[in-house]
Amino acid sequence: MESSKLVIFDVDGTLNQTERYAIDAYRKALTEIGKTNYTDAELRARIGAPFEEDILYFLGDQKETLGNQFLDSITKYWIEGIKRKATTYPGVTVMLETLKQKGYQLAICSNAYPQELETILDTLKIGDQFCYIQGLTEEGTKKDSLRVLLKTCKPKWAVMVGDRNYDCEAAEANNIGFIGCLYGYCMPGELNHCKYLTSSAYEIPDLTVRLEQNG
């Protein structure tokens, strides 16, 4: 893949409408450990965060005693939800095809674990569009996952596309451009500092070309 132009996608909130199953999965798993005081908005705001941050957010000092139980439950409900409800955002399939027609190669860089990514992409029926899929590394950060992907692929040019500041920070740490997806799960103002923003997946190919041309 060396010398390619690479567009790297986050999954949750960028390609996948994760809230269709995530809020229900969070609520069921949390209820099993006696945590019932979270609103849908609070649960929605967790989508896209590394799981270790979720553990700290939901469990705090109880992470050592309840962490494994929560992990087992959320994994069960999450995977069940993916298989039943995972759906791409409007325009995603056309957008991916358009990028490839314009000469870009496509990759995934996600905070999800490999098993989850495989299930998501299989359910969404878009896995064959991507030449490389990078899940969460042992370090547990999007910055490191993106570093590993870029080291493996060695593209001559790359851009990260995502909906959270984790994605933007990863792009900045690895010296590549960033396109922010406002239709995903970013909080109000979370991506205001980013130059290239979109409210529609359909706009991503044109933004990619513009970003490449502007260096």
C-alpha positions in Angstrom: 0.0 0.0 0.0 3.0 2.3 0.2 2.7 5.5 -1.8 -1.1 5.4 -1.7 -3.5 8.1 -0.7 -5.4 6.9 2.3 -8.7 7.9 3.9 -9.0 6.5 7.4 -12.4 6.2 9.0 -13.6 5.9 12.6 -16.7 3.6 12.8 -19.1 4.7 15.5 -20.8 7.9 14.6 -18.9 8.1 11.3 -20.1 5.1 9.4 -22.3 3.3 11.8 -25.5 4.7 13.6 -24.3 3.2 16.8 -27.0 4.7 19.1 -29.6 2.4 17.4 -28.3 -0.3 19.8 -25.7 1.3 22.1 -28.0 3.1 24.5 -30.1 0.0 25.1 -26.9 -2.1 25.6 -25.4 0.3 28.0 -28.7 0.5 30.0 -29.1 -3.3 30.2 -25.5 -3.9 31.3 -25.6 -1.0 33.8 -28.9 -2.2 35.3 -27.4 -5.6 36.0 -24.8 -4.0 38.3 -27.3 -1.7 39.9 -26.5 1.5 37.9 -29.8 2.9 36.7 -29.5 6.7 37.0 -28.2 7.6 33.5 -30.2 9.5 30.9 -30.3 8.6 27.2 -28.3 11.7 26.5 -25.6 10.7 29.0 -25.3 7.2 27.5 -25.3 8.6 23.9 -22.3 10.9 24.9 -20.3 7.8 25.7 -20.4 6.4 22.2 -16.9 6.4 20.6 -15.0 6.7 23.9 -12.4 4.0 24.7 -13.8 1.3 26.9 -11.3 2.0 29.7 -12.8 5.5 29.9 -16.3 4.0 30.1 -15.2 1.8 33.0 -13.9 4.8 34.9 -16.9 6.9 34.0 -19.6 4.4 35.0 -17.8 2.5 37.8 -15.3 4.9 39.4 -13.8 3.2 42.5 -15.9 0.1 41.8 -14.0 -0.7 38.6 -12.0 -3.4 40.2 -15.0 -5.3 41.6 -17.5 -4.7 38.9 -15.4 -4.1 35.8 -15.3 -7.7 34.5 -19.1 -8.2 35.0 -19.8 -5.0 33.2 -17.4 -5.9 30.4 -19.1 -9.3 29.9 -22.6 -7.8 29.9 -21.9 -4.9 27.7 -20.1 -7.1 25.2 -23.1 -9.5 25.1 -25.7 -6.8 24.6 -23.5 -4.8 22.2 -22.9 -7.7 19.8 -26.5 -8.7 19.9 -27.5 -5.2 19.1 -25.1 -4.9 16.2 -26.5 -8.0 14.6 -30.1 -6.8 14.9 -29.8 -3.0 14.4 -26.5 -1.8 12.9 -27.1 0.6 10.0 -24.9 3.0 8.1 -25.6 6.7 7.9 -27.3 8.0 4.8 -24.8 8.3 2.0 -22.0 6.2 3.5 -22.0 3.5 0.8 -22.0 6.0 -2.1 -19.4 8.1 -0.3 -17.0 5.1 0.0 -17.5 4.1 -3.6 -16.9 7.7 -4.7 -13.6 8.0 -2.8 -12.3 4.8 -4.4 -13.3 6.1 -7.8 -11.3 9.2 -7.1 -8.2 7.1 -6.4 -8.2 6.9 -2.6 -7.7 3.7 -0.6 -9.8 3.3 2.5 -9.0 2.1 6.0 -10.6 1.7 9.4 -9.2 3.0 12.7 -11.5 2.4 15.6 -11.6 2.2 19.4 -13.5 -1.1 19.0 -12.0 -4.5 19.5 -11.4 -6.7 16.4 -14.3 -9.0 17.1 -16.7 -6.1 17.3 -15.3 -4.5 14.2 -15.7 -7.7 12.2 -19.3 -8.0 13.3 -20.1 -4.4 12.5 -18.6 -4.3 9.1 -20.1 -7.7 8.2 -23.5 -6.5 9.3 -23.2 -3.2 7.5 -21.9 -5.0 4.4 -19.1 -2.6 3.8 -16.1 -4.5 5.0 -14.8 -5.3 1.5 -14.3 -1.5 0.8 -11.4 -1.3 3.2 -7.8 -2.4 2.6 -6.8 -2.3 6.2 -8.7 -2.5 9.5 -7.1 -1.4 12.7 -8.8 -2.0 16.1 -7.8 -0.8 19.5 -4.1 -1.5 20.4 -2.9 -2.6 23.8 -2.1 1.0 24.7 -5.8 1.7 24.4 -5.8 5.0 22.6 -6.9 6.1 19.2 -3.5 8.0 18.8 -1.6 4.7 19.1 -4.0 2.7 16.9 -3.6 5.3 14.2 0.2 5.3 14.6 0.2 1.5 14.1 -2.0 1.8 11.0 0.1 4.4 9.4 3.3 2.5 10.2 1.9 -0.5 8.5 0.4 1.2 5.5 3.0 3.9 4.9 0.7 6.1 2.7 2.1 9.1 0.9 -0.9 11.1 2.1 -3.6 10.4 4.6 -6.6 11.9 6.3 -8.6 10.8 9.4 -12.4 11.0 9.3 -14.3 10.9 12.6 -16.9 12.4 14.9 -15.1 12.8 18.2 -12.2 14.8 19.5 -10.4 11.5 20.1 -10.2 11.2 16.3 -9.0 14.8 15.8 -6.4 14.4 18.5 -5.2 11.2 16.9 -4.8 12.9 13.5 -2.9 15.8 15.0 -0.6 13.5 17.0 0.2 11.6 13.8 0.6 14.7 11.6 -2.3 14.0 9.2 -5.4 16.0 8.3 -8.8 15.5 9.8 -12.5 15.8 8.7 -15.0 16.1 11.4 -18.5 14.5 11.1 -21.0 16.7 12.9 -23.8 14.1 12.2 -22.2 11.7 14.7 -21.8 11.8 18.5 -19.6 14.8 19.1 -20.9 17.1 21.9 -21.9 20.7 21.0 -18.7 22.6 20.3 -16.4 19.6 20.6 -15.1 20.0 17.0 -15.4 23.7 16.6 -11.7 24.1 16.4 -11.5 21.9 13.3 -11.3 23.4 9.8 -13.0 20.7 7.8 -16.4 19.8 9.1 -19.5 18.2 7.5 -23.1 17.4 8.4 -23.4 14.7 5.7 -21.5 11.7 4.6 -22.1 12.7 1.0 -19.8 15.7 1.4 -16.7 13.7 2.5 -15.3 13.0 -0.9 -15.2 16.7 -1.9 -13.8 17.7 1.5 -11.1 15.0 1.1 -10.1 16.4 -2.3 -10.1 20.0 -1.0 -8.0 19.0 2.0 -5.5 17.2 -0.1 -5.2 20.1 -2.6 -4.6 22.5 0.3 -1.8 20.4 1.7 
